[in-house]
Each structure stands twice: as structure tokens, then as C-alpha cells.
Amino acid sequence: MSVYGYADPSGNAKYNEKLSKRRADAVKNILVQAGFDANKIKSIASGETNTKDKKDYAKSRRVEVKVLCD
């Protein structure tokens, strides 16, 4: 399972990278508390998205969870 954190492009890029990592880590922690194996979850900072229009910034403040099944 991979957990991807994102941020909008407002503010400093380094800060947004850390913010996206904190978002991904927060969701990973929720999944672990729900019983998922922490060793099978990868938390990934995806940083800023390429959103140009400020009205779309809210869509960039997100976390995506991708599950791969064998």
C-alpha cells in the first residue's frame, strides 16, 4: 500500500514538501491504528501539485492511498 501526500503551490517549496510528508504520515498512522501492517505501507511526499488557479488549491491539499493486490 502506498500513501501519497500532496500540497498546493502556495508558500515555500521545502515547507510544502514537508507538509505533504506529514499528511501522508498522518494517514499511514490512521491505517496502522486500524490494524494494517506498518511494514506494508509506504508513506510518500509528493510535494506541490501543478495547480495554477488558486480556486483549485483545495484539490491539491490531499492524500491518495493506492492499494496493490497480488
C-alpha positions in Angstrom: 0.0 0.0 0.0 1.3 3.5 -0.8 0.1 6.7 0.8 0.9 9.9 -1.2 0.7 13.3 0.4 0.3 16.5 -1.7 0.3 20.2 -1.1 -0.8 23.3 -3.1 1.9 25.5 -4.6 1.4 28.5 -2.2 4.3 29.1 0.1 7.8 27.7 0.2 8.5 24.5 -1.8 10.6 23.0 1.0 7.8 23.6 3.5 5.2 22.1 1.1 7.4 19.0 0.7 7.5 18.5 4.5 3.7 19.3 4.7 2.9 16.7 2.1 5.0 14.1 4.0 3.2 15.0 7.3 -0.1 14.5 5.5 0.9 11.1 4.2 2.3 10.0 7.6 -0.9 11.0 9.3 -3.0 8.8 7.0 -0.5 6.0 7.4 -0.8 6.2 11.2 -4.6 6.0 10.9 -4.3 2.9 8.8 -1.9 1.3 11.2 -4.2 2.1 14.1 -7.0 0.4 12.1 -4.9 -2.8 12.0 -2.9 -2.6 8.8 0.8 -3.7 8.9 3.0 -0.6 9.1 5.7 -2.5 7.2 3.5 -2.9 4.2 2.6 0.8 3.9 4.9 3.3 2.2 4.4 7.0 3.0 5.5 9.3 0.1 5.8 13.0 0.0 4.7 14.2 -3.5 5.1 17.9 -2.7 3.4 20.6 -4.6 1.0 19.9 -7.4 1.0 22.0 -10.6 -2.2 23.8 -9.8 -2.2 27.2 -11.5 -5.6 28.6 -10.4 -6.0 29.4 -6.7 -9.6 28.3 -6.7 -8.2 24.7 -7.3 -5.7 24.8 -4.5 -8.0 22.9 -2.2 -7.9 19.9 -4.6 -4.1 19.9 -4.1 -4.4 19.5 -0.4 -4.9 15.8 -0.3 -3.7 12.3 0.4 -4.1 9.4 -2.0 -4.0 5.8 -1.0 -3.1 3.2 -3.6 -3.6 -0.5 -2.8 -1.9 -3.2 -4.9 -3.3 -6.7 -4.8 -1.4 -9.8 -5.7 
